[in-house]
Amino acid sequence: MDTNMTFRMDSEVKAQMSAICSQLGMTTSTAFNIFANAFVRAKGMPFAVTIMEEPTKLSREKMLADTDQLLAEFAPDYTRMAE
């Protein structure tokens, strides 16, 4: 038996989703059904749901030190190739 669902979503996200679904040759309803079936099979989200941490901001000095270390590690290889 089919049933209807109604929910709210950002209009820009809806427009982008509709465009992508159209390119894939499906409707948004089909996409939501695919998600719902995957959700049921996985007994939860069919993908990892995580909290993204902000990347650590490196100081210019740290980046330069890391670069110097990498160059020093490869220096013998560069010297050998130059010979």
TAURFEN-V716919 format. One record per run of one state. SS is the DSSP state (A for helix, B for strand, O for the rest). FROM is the first residue (numbers start at 1). TO is the last residue. If there is no record, write none. Layout:
# TAURFEN-V716919
SS|FROM|TO  SS|FROM|TO
This chain:
# TAURFEN-V716919
O|1|10  A|11|24  O|25|27  A|28|42  O|43|59  A|60|82  O|83|83
